[in-house]
Amino acid sequence: MSKPVLMDKTPNLIARHRVVADAAKKLGVPVKFVLLSRHPFSWTSRAHPFDEERWLKLMKFNRAVLDDDTIDVLHVRYEDLAWRMRETVASVEAFAPELGALDPWRSALAFEERDHNSIQGSRAMPVAEYFKENPLEWKQNWTLSAETFQTLCAVGYTEHGECEEWRRRALPGFETADASDSEEEVALEEISFPEMRRASGAAGGEGPTQRETRPGTATDTPPNAADTARAARAARRRKNRHANPKSPP
């Protein structure tokens, strides 16, 4: 190889992770995957609104990677990168020590994009600088489909009631056709999420609480459930090794 560590961030490769893993195995080259996911509640862009259908399609590939116990994969949540950057960077360094020390205030890209005002921001901008200029917001949306909450639950987003919401909708008698959007939202808050009820706004209407719309600060942010998901995958790998002693560790 031309470099001690080769990296590729082509998004489409996520759909072909087995091809990459199998090719690396044949070449005798170790390969690791860092998977980045994003919660719909942090997708608040007006220029590029959240596309639930597209998100679900992409998350099917993500789930296939996370459920593959034969590969080394680190699941990084976009929200953790924004709100707990130091801990997240440390987890990447521990997962791939070959990379050495990572500085989120420096960019590894050797070029600048011509359009610095693009919606994605400059690709040469360090990630820490990007989130400083573009604080990540968090806005709950309980009108998303049951499949979305099921998917969130499956990949380790569990701390906001995603699993409970999915299971609640799976129960017989769950109906929303006769309720307006506002009535449905109140019903969700009163039945499943009393701690997330909205406080009255200054104008007498409903104003968002800190949990519903929050800038990207490091305080009072959702706890990390990625460790729980990683532990579950590690347990499955240990179980598979016990079932097949000839398989490599």
Secondary structure, DSSP 8 states (H G I E B T S, - for coil): --SSS-----GGGGGGHHHHHHHHHHHT---EEEEEE--GGG---SSS---HHHHHHHHHHHHHHHT-TTSEEEEEEHHHHHHSHHHHHHHHHHH-GGG----TTS-------S-TTSTT--TTS-HHHHHHHS-------TTS-HHHHHHHHHTT--TTSHHHHHHHHHSTT---TTS-HHHHHHHHHHHT-GGG--EE-TTSSEE--TTTS--S-SSS-----HHHHHHHHHHHHHHHHHH-TTS--
